[in-house]
């Protein structure tokens, strides 16, 4: 006879079973409310306390909703199944929500409001991204003191292990920066506190705490790793010293070593705050959620998400927009752009069967608020930049041109149409690196989403797929 299973193995099987079927039956006893028990620094203890309190409330709501689990919220069409699951409401994401008319909202607050009410660097006008991180995690606008202490906490966690830097150094410098970043996230995984806790048998209602620890570590380290990638790939490999007197984004900006102005630090703060989260259905967030739902730790989840972010239809669009602008600028031959020239160029682009990058969006049906906030910054700080003049001319000329075709649901510019111009102006000109900056920012939202997926006890994701014949058969019913 085979030996009986060990107690540890049985406990692990029980935990796995609970995760796989979690939330499936309304008559099951609700999981215990998330607790906060691990010793932590005062700011992390405060953060955990706020998350635990909100998670108790939201978990109660989840349990109540599951009593009505058979309630239909929408009809699913053949078009939805074939065309990328567009508009299918099939996920829960607490941190942000994307409205077709208003754009993204962080915990119910528009980006315009976030940029206004969130704490800023001394003398600055742009909201700090670590303040947005606090908002995404807790649902509350943090105080200046709370953000200051959170920044200190991130600085304290920022040291990148030598094995990670050695792994990075082993990669050919020609390796795409996004590949380098994903590899480094995997190299960091050996220190995952979530994985260590899981292997030691932590309870399900403690998952989120370990997830938060990993999330804080990852967010603290990713700008340092990203700076090393930039310097080794495009410069001499020497990385400017870490400056813990600066905020999270300000230090990242100075570690890039391309511009030491306060304006570059400010635009980096703005960019990283604006790109922090975009609900859960986009490629990188959904990939991370899917991987995380298998209880893969945050490093595994974000490494996978980065591979999605690297795609030309997602994060890589940023660099493609700048390449297109530079191409148009070259054709101008030093002349000032005009609406007439842009209209003609766009029409020729479309007749050639090509798309105009940076215009339109899968969900938005209005100008992207992220674009408008970057435009405000550019009008104040870079209005004489020739590339901004081109961006401005495109803003005025392209939407009417696309709209008159009658084929475009959203002719307005999205954030990708502007971000490259701002980076280029401040001497960050290497287009292949732009998606890495995006990744540093989006780590905030994806990590907040991961924490909340564990706090709510969301189960493993497993949608049903069907062959085309099943859809054909549906037509006959």
WOCORGI-V64414 format. One record per residue. N is the residue number from 1. RES is the residue in three letters. PSI is psi in radians with two decimals (none if undefined). Layout:
n:N res:RES psi:PSI
n:N res:RES psi:PSI
This chain:
n:1 res:UNK psi:2.47
n:2 res:UNK psi:2.64
n:3 res:UNK psi:2.59
n:4 res:UNK psi:2.63
n:5 res:UNK psi:2.50
n:6 res:UNK psi:2.64
n:7 res:UNK psi:-0.70
n:8 res:UNK psi:-0.68
n:9 res:UNK psi:-0.74
n:10 res:UNK psi:-0.71
n:11 res:UNK psi:-0.71
n:12 res:UNK psi:-0.73
n:13 res:UNK psi:-0.74
n:14 res:UNK psi:-0.74
n:15 res:UNK psi:-0.70
n:16 res:UNK psi:-0.76
n:17 res:UNK psi:-0.74
n:18 res:UNK psi:-0.65
n:19 res:UNK psi:-0.73
n:20 res:UNK psi:-0.70
n:21 res:UNK psi:0.12
n:22 res:UNK psi:2.27
n:23 res:UNK psi:0.13
n:24 res:UNK psi:-0.55
n:25 res:UNK psi:2.33
n:26 res:UNK psi:-0.36
n:27 res:UNK psi:-0.01
n:28 res:UNK psi:2.65
n:29 res:UNK psi:2.27
n:30 res:UNK psi:2.52
n:31 res:UNK psi:2.62
n:32 res:UNK psi:2.54
n:33 res:UNK psi:2.54
n:34 res:UNK psi:2.47
n:35 res:UNK psi:2.86
n:36 res:UNK psi:1.85
n:37 res:UNK psi:-0.40
n:38 res:UNK psi:2.47
n:39 res:UNK psi:2.51
n:40 res:UNK psi:2.92
n:41 res:UNK psi:2.80
n:42 res:UNK psi:-0.71
n:43 res:UNK psi:-0.64
n:44 res:UNK psi:-0.66
n:45 res:UNK psi:-0.73
n:46 res:UNK psi:-0.73
n:47 res:UNK psi:-0.79
n:48 res:UNK psi:-0.67
n:49 res:UNK psi:-0.72
n:50 res:UNK psi:-0.71
n:51 res:UNK psi:-0.76
n:52 res:UNK psi:-0.72
n:53 res:UNK psi:-0.79
n:54 res:UNK psi:-0.65
n:55 res:UNK psi:-0.60
n:56 res:UNK psi:-0.76
n:57 res:UNK psi:-0.81
n:58 res:UNK psi:-0.57
n:59 res:UNK psi:-0.63
n:60 res:UNK psi:-0.70
n:61 res:UNK psi:-0.73
n:62 res:UNK psi:-0.79
n:63 res:UNK psi:-0.69
n:64 res:UNK psi:-0.73
n:65 res:UNK psi:-0.63
n:66 res:UNK psi:-0.29
n:67 res:UNK psi:-0.33
n:68 res:UNK psi:0.67
n:69 res:UNK psi:-0.34
n:70 res:UNK psi:-0.03
n:71 res:UNK psi:2.27
n:72 res:UNK psi:2.39
n:73 res:UNK psi:-0.24
n:74 res:UNK psi:2.89
n:75 res:UNK psi:2.47
n:76 res:UNK psi:2.26
n:77 res:UNK psi:2.89
n:78 res:UNK psi:-0.71
n:79 res:UNK psi:-0.73
n:80 res:UNK psi:-0.72
n:81 res:UNK psi:-0.71
n:82 res:UNK psi:-0.65
n:83 res:UNK psi:1.01
n:84 res:UNK psi:0.37
n:85 res:UNK psi:0.49
n:86 res:UNK psi:2.29
n:87 res:UNK psi:0.10
n:88 res:UNK psi:2.14
n:89 res:UNK psi:1.64
n:90 res:UNK psi:0.30
n:91 res:UNK psi:2.76
n:92 res:UNK psi:2.11
n:93 res:UNK psi:2.02
n:94 res:UNK psi:-0.44
n:95 res:UNK psi:-0.57
n:96 res:UNK psi:2.85
n:97 res:UNK psi:2.41
n:98 res:UNK psi:2.04
n:99 res:UNK psi:2.37
n:100 res:UNK psi:-0.50
n:101 res:UNK psi:-0.62
n:102 res:UNK psi:-0.24
n:103 res:UNK psi:-2.89
n:104 res:UNK psi:2.52
n:105 res:UNK psi:2.28
n:106 res:UNK psi:1.95
n:107 res:UNK psi:0.74
n:108 res:UNK psi:-0.03
n:109 res:UNK psi:2.26
n:110 res:UNK psi:2.83
n:111 res:UNK psi:-0.57
n:112 res:UNK psi:-0.75
n:113 res:UNK psi:-0.75
n:114 res:UNK psi:-0.79
n:115 res:UNK psi:-0.39
n:116 res:UNK psi:-0.77
n:117 res:UNK psi:-0.37
n:118 res:UNK psi:2.56
n:119 res:UNK psi:2.68
n:120 res:UNK psi:2.91
n:121 res:UNK psi:2.71
n:122 res:UNK psi:2.13
n:123 res:UNK psi:-0.01
n:124 res:UNK psi:2.90
n:125 res:UNK psi:-0.17
n:126 res:UNK psi:2.39
n:127 res:UNK psi:2.51
n:128 res:UNK psi:2.31
n:129 res:UNK psi:-0.55
n:130 res:UNK psi:-0.42
n:131 res:UNK psi:-0.67
n:132 res:UNK psi:-0.64
n:133 res:UNK psi:-0.79
n:134 res:UNK psi:-0.79
n:135 res:UNK psi:-0.79
n:136 res:UNK psi:-0.64
n:137 res:UNK psi:-0.67
n:138 res:UNK psi:-0.33
n:139 res:UNK psi:0.08
n:140 res:UNK psi:2.56
n:141 res:UNK psi:2.12
n:142 res:UNK psi:2.78
n:143 res:UNK psi:2.92
n:144 res:UNK psi:-0.73
n:145 res:UNK psi:-0.72
n:146 res:UNK psi:-0.73
n:147 res:UNK psi:-0.69
n:148 res:UNK psi:-0.76
n:149 res:UNK psi:-0.61
n:150 res:UNK psi:-0.71
n:151 res:UNK psi:-0.76
n:152 res:UNK psi:-0.71
n:153 res:UNK psi:-0.74
n:154 res:UNK psi:-0.70
n:155 res:UNK psi:-0.73
n:156 res:UNK psi:-0.40
n:157 res:UNK psi:0.10
n:158 res:UNK psi:-0.22
n:159 res:UNK psi:2.24
n:160 res:UNK psi:2.17
n:161 res:UNK psi:2.59
n:162 res:UNK psi:-0.59
n:163 res:UNK psi:-0.54
n:164 res:UNK psi:-0.76
n:165 res:UNK psi:-0.61
n:166 res:UNK psi:-0.68
n:167 res:UNK psi:-0.79
n:168 res:UNK psi:-0.77
n:169 res:UNK psi:-0.41
n:170 res:UNK psi:-0.25
n:171 res:UNK psi:2.48
n:172 res:UNK psi:2.45
n:173 res:UNK psi:-0.35
n:174 res:UNK psi:-0.16
n:175 res:UNK psi:2.38
n:176 res:UNK psi:2.41
n:177 res:UNK psi:-0.59
n:178 res:UNK psi:-0.61
n:179 res:UNK psi:-0.76
n:180 res:UNK psi:-0.73
n:181 res:UNK psi:-0.74
n:182 res:UNK psi:-0.72
n:183 res:UNK psi:-0.73
n:184 res:UNK psi:-0.62
n:185 res:UNK psi:-0.68
n:186 res:UNK psi:-0.62
n:187 res:UNK psi:-0.52
n:188 res:UNK psi:-0.31
n:189 res:UNK psi:-0.49
n:190 res:UNK psi:-0.34
n:191 res:UNK psi:0.26
n:192 res:UNK psi:2.19
n:193 res:UNK psi:-0.49
n:194 res:UNK psi:-0.85
n:195 res:UNK psi:-0.75
n:196 res:UNK psi:-0.76
n:197 res:UNK psi:-0.70
n:198 res:UNK psi:-0.78
n:199 res:UNK psi:-0.43
n:200 res:UNK psi:0.05
n:201 res:UNK psi:0.50
n:202 res:UNK psi:2.67
n:203 res:UNK psi:2.75
n:204 res:UNK psi:-0.64
n:205 res:UNK psi:0.07
n:206 res:UNK psi:-0.09
n:207 res:UNK psi:-0.77
n:208 res:UNK psi:-0.56
n:209 res:UNK psi:-0.79
n:210 res:UNK psi:-0.63
n:211 res:UNK psi:-0.71
n:212 res:UNK psi:-0.72
n:213 res:UNK psi:-0.80
n:214 res:UNK psi:-0.70
n:215 res:UNK psi:-0.78
n:216 res:UNK psi:-0.73
n:217 res:UNK psi:-0.79
n:218 res:UNK psi:-0.81
n:219 res:UNK psi:-0.65
n:220 res:UNK psi:-0.66
n:221 res:UNK psi:-0.47
n:222 res:UNK psi:-0.64
n:223 res:UNK psi:-0.53
n:224 res:UNK psi:-0.80
n:225 res:UNK psi:-0.76
n:226 res:UNK psi:-0.66
n:227 res:UNK psi:-0.73
n:228 res:UNK psi:-0.71
n:229 res:UNK psi:-0.78
n:230 res:UNK psi:-0.85
n:231 res:UNK psi:-0.64
n:232 res:UNK psi:-0.53
n:233 res:UNK psi:-0.68
n:234 res:UNK psi:-0.25
n:235 res:UNK psi:-2.57
n:236 res:UNK psi:0.07
n:237 res:UNK psi:-0.21
n:238 res:UNK psi:2.20
n:239 res:UNK psi:2.20
n:240 res:UNK psi:2.57
n:241 res:UNK psi:2.52
n:242 res:UNK psi:2.35
n:243 res:UNK psi:1.73
n:244 res:UNK psi:-0.08
n:245 res:UNK psi:-0.29
n:246 res:UNK psi:2.89
n:247 res:UNK psi:3.05
n:248 res:UNK psi:-0.87
n:249 res:UNK psi:-0.65
n:250 res:UNK psi:-0.69
n:251 res:UNK psi:-0.72
n:252 res:UNK psi:-0.78
n:253 res:UNK psi:-0.75
n:254 res:UNK psi:-0.49
n:255 res:UNK psi:-0.37
n:256 res:UNK psi:-0.52
n:257 res:UNK psi:0.46
n:258 res:UNK psi:-0.35
n:259 res:UNK psi:2.15
n:260 res:UNK psi:0.25
n:261 res:UNK psi:2.72
n:262 res:UNK psi:-0.53
n:263 res:UNK psi:-0.67
n:264 res:UNK psi:-0.66
n:265 res:UNK psi:-0.70
n:266 res:UNK psi:-0.78
n:267 res:UNK psi:-0.51
n:268 res:UNK psi:-0.73
n:269 res:UNK psi:-0.81
n:270 res:UNK psi:-0.85
n:271 res:UNK psi:-0.82
n:272 res:UNK psi:-0.52
n:273 res:UNK psi:-0.74
n:274 res:UNK psi:-0.57
n:275 res:UNK psi:0.13
n:276 res:UNK psi:-0.65
n:277 res:UNK psi:2.67
n:278 res:UNK psi:0.95
n:279 res:UNK psi:-2.86
n:280 res:UNK psi:-0.06
n:281 res:UNK psi:-0.22
n:282 res:UNK psi:2.87
n:283 res:UNK psi:-0.89
n:284 res:UNK psi:-0.71
n:285 res:UNK psi:-0.74
n:286 res:UNK psi:-0.72
n:287 res:UNK psi:-0.81
n:288 res:UNK psi:-0.71
n:289 res:UNK psi:-0.77
n:290 res:UNK psi:-0.84
n:291 res:UNK psi:-0.74
n:292 res:UNK psi:-0.51
n:293 res:UNK psi:-0.34
n:294 res:UNK psi:0.13
n:295 res:UNK psi:0.38
n:296 res:UNK psi:2.48
n:297 res:UNK psi:2.99
n:298 res:UNK psi:-0.55
n:299 res:UNK psi:-0.79
n:300 res:UNK psi:-0.79
n:301 res:UNK psi:-0.79
n:302 res:UNK psi:-0.53
n:303 res:UNK psi:-0.73
n:304 res:UNK psi:-0.76
n:305 res:UNK psi:-0.65
n:306 res:UNK psi:-0.60
n:307 res:UNK psi:-0.58
n:308 res:UNK psi:-0.69
n:309 res:UNK psi:-0.47
n:310 res:UNK psi:-0.15
n:311 res:UNK psi:2.57
n:312 res:UNK psi:-0.34
n:313 res:UNK psi:0.05
n:314 res:UNK psi:-1.95
n:315 res:UNK psi:-0.49
n:316 res:UNK psi:-0.23
n:317 res:UNK psi:-0.51
n:318 res:UNK psi:-0.90
n:319 res:UNK psi:-0.53
n:320 res:UNK psi:-0.59
n:321 res:UNK psi:-0.76
n:322 res:UNK psi:-0.71
n:323 res:UNK psi:-0.69
n:324 res:UNK psi:-0.74
n:325 res:UNK psi:-0.74
n:326 res:UNK psi:-0.66
n:327 res:UNK psi:-0.78
n:328 res:UNK psi:-0.73
n:329 res:UNK psi:-0.69
n:330 res:UNK psi:-0.69
n:331 res:UNK psi:-0.51
n:332 res:UNK psi:-0.48
n:333 res:UNK psi:0.63
n:334 res:UNK psi:-0.10
n:335 res:UNK psi:2.73
n:336 res:UNK psi:2.39
n:337 res:UNK psi:2.54
n:338 res:UNK psi:2.79
n:339 res:UNK psi:-0.71
n:340 res:UNK psi:-0.75
n:341 res:UNK psi:-0.79
n:342 res:UNK psi:-0.76
n:343 res:UNK psi:-0.80
n:344 res:UNK psi:-0.74
n:345 res:UNK psi:-0.73
n:346 res:UNK psi:-0.73
n:347 res:UNK psi:-0.69
n:348 res:UNK psi:-0.64
n:349 res:UNK psi:-0.79
n:350 res:UNK psi:-0.67
n:351 res:UNK psi:-0.49
n:352 res:UNK psi:0.03
n:353 res:UNK psi:0.31
n:354 res:UNK psi:2.76
n:355 res:UNK psi:2.77
n:356 res:UNK psi:1.87
n:357 res:UNK psi:2.54
n:358 res:UNK psi:0.00
n:359 res:UNK psi:2.37
n:360 res:UNK psi:2.82
n:361 res:UNK psi:2.57
n:362 res:UNK psi:-0.48
n:363 res:UNK psi:-0.82
n:364 res:UNK psi:2.51
n:365 res:UNK psi:0.33
n:366 res:UNK psi:2.93
n:367 res:UNK psi:2.38
n:368 res:UNK psi:2.12
n:369 res:UNK psi:-0.56
n:370 res:UNK psi:-0.71
n:371 res:UNK psi:-0.80
n:372 res:UNK psi:-0.65
n:373 res:UNK psi:-0.66
n:374 res:UNK psi:-0.62
n:375 res:UNK psi:-0.74
n:376 res:UNK psi:-0.78
n:377 res:UNK psi:-0.77
n:378 res:UNK psi:-0.69
n:379 res:UNK psi:-0.54
n:380 res:UNK psi:-0.59
n:381 res:UNK psi:-0.36
n:382 res:UNK psi:0.44
n:383 res:UNK psi:-0.36
n:384 res:UNK psi:0.00
n:385 res:UNK psi:2.20
n:386 res:UNK psi:-0.63
n:387 res:UNK psi:-0.60
n:388 res:UNK psi:-0.66
n:389 res:UNK psi:-0.64
n:390 res:UNK psi:-0.78
n:391 res:UNK psi:-0.74
n:392 res:UNK psi:-0.72
n:393 res:UNK psi:-0.69
n:394 res:UNK psi:-0.70
n:395 res:UNK psi:-0.65
n:396 res:UNK psi:-0.55
n:397 res:UNK psi:-0.61
n:398 res:UNK psi:-0.78
n:399 res:UNK psi:-0.83
n:400 res:UNK psi:-0.59
n:401 res:UNK psi:-0.75
n:402 res:UNK psi:-0.65
n:403 res:UNK psi:-0.66
n:404 res:UNK psi:-0.23
n:405 res:UNK psi:-0.44
n:406 res:UNK psi:0.11
n:407 res:UNK psi:-0.14
n:408 res:UNK psi:2.10
n:409 res:UNK psi:-0.59
n:410 res:UNK psi:1.78
n:411 res:UNK psi:0.03
n:412 res:UNK psi:2.76
n:413 res:UNK psi:2.53
n:414 res:UNK psi:3.12
n:415 res:UNK psi:-0.51
n:416 res:UNK psi:-0.42
n:417 res:UNK psi:-0.20
n:418 res:UNK psi:-0.54
n:419 res:UNK psi:-0.76
n:420 res:UNK psi:-0.64
n:421 res:UNK psi:-0.74
n:422 res:UNK psi:-0.76
n:423 res:UNK psi:-0.77
n:424 res:UNK psi:-0.72
n:425 res:UNK psi:-0.66
n:426 res:UNK psi:0.36
n:427 res:UNK psi:0.24
n:428 res:UNK psi:1.52
n:429 res:UNK psi:-0.06
n:430 res:UNK psi:1.78
n:431 res:UNK psi:-0.61
n:432 res:UNK psi:-0.23
n:433 res:UNK psi:-0.28
n:434 res:UNK psi:-0.65
n:435 res:UNK psi:-0.45
n:436 res:UNK psi:-0.72
n:437 res:UNK psi:-0.76
n:438 res:UNK psi:-0.77
n:439 res:UNK psi:-0.67
n:440 res:UNK psi:-0.74
n:441 res:UNK psi:-0.91
n:442 res:UNK psi:-0.32
n:443 res:UNK psi:-0.57
n:444 res:UNK psi:-0.90
n:445 res:UNK psi:-0.77
n:446 res:UNK psi:-0.67
n:447 res:UNK psi:-0.67
n:448 res:UNK psi:-0.70
n:449 res:UNK psi:-0.73
n:450 res:UNK psi:-0.81
n:451 res:UNK psi:-0.77
n:452 res:UNK psi:-0.52
n:453 res:UNK psi:-0.68
n:454 res:UNK psi:-0.64
n:455 res:UNK psi:-0.61
n:456 res:UNK psi:-0.09
n:457 res:UNK psi:0.63
n:458 res:UNK psi:2.42
n:459 res:UNK psi:3.11
n:460 res:UNK psi:2.43
n:461 res:UNK psi:2.29
n:462 res:UNK psi:1.36
n:463 res:UNK psi:2.82
n:464 res:UNK psi:2.29
n:465 res:UNK psi:2.67
n:466 res:UNK psi:2.67
n:467 res:UNK psi:2.89
n:468 res:UNK psi:-0.53
n:469 res:UNK psi:-0.58
n:470 res:UNK psi:-0.70
n:471 res:UNK psi:-0.66
n:472 res:UNK psi:-0.75
n:473 res:UNK psi:-0.54
n:474 res:UNK psi:-0.47
n:475 res:UNK psi:-0.45
n:476 res:UNK psi:-0.17
n:477 res:UNK psi:none
